Amino acid sequence: MQFTATTLLALLGAASAAPARNIQARDGISITLYPEANYTGEPTVVSDVVRNKCQQVPEDVTVGSVKVSSGAFCRLTYSEPTCSLHGDVFVFLDTPAEDLTGETVTSFLCQTCTECLSGKR
Ligand SMILES: *[C@@H]1O[C@H](CO)[C@@H](O)[C@H](O)[C@H]1NC(C)=O
């Protein structure tokens, strides 16, 4: 009996461990800022982006192209010093921004989206 209970607990522990990691990965928004177009150059990865909050691009970071993690979309702003209401560029997993070298991206605001988990909107 004791063996059974221990085994059951072990199984439960194993079963709940894997989904927990997935949920964490899905909820953690990350945005990758590349200094050059077409996702080249030394990237700056910002993990655990706080959702629905404007983030300023650090002054020493050049944004030439941008990708975001699945389940997230980010609105980039370059027309104002901080996030404009709607943003200037929307970035989804399946719609990264390949060339922003003509603009100076100042800030971004990321949100989670359930329908874009698989890259669909
Ligand atoms: C980015 O890649 C596209 C498609 O391959 C190409 O047409 C474009 O010239 C590239 N842009 C830069 C700045 O390298």
The ligand as a Gaussian input file, in Angstrom:
#p B3LYP/6-31G(d) Opt

LIG

0 1
 C       17.014000      40.949000     -46.357000
 O       16.622000      39.763000     -47.047000
 C       15.819000      40.014000     -48.183000
 C       15.349000      38.674000     -48.718000
 O       16.394000      37.763000     -48.785000
 C       16.633000      40.799000     -49.189000
 O       15.842000      41.082000     -50.318000
 C       17.091000      42.116000     -48.561000
 O       17.921000      42.814000     -49.447000
 C       17.825000      41.865000     -47.260000
 N       18.054000      43.143000     -46.612000
 C       19.230000      43.480000     -46.105000
 C       19.317000      44.862000     -45.538000
 O       20.183000      42.713000     -46.073000

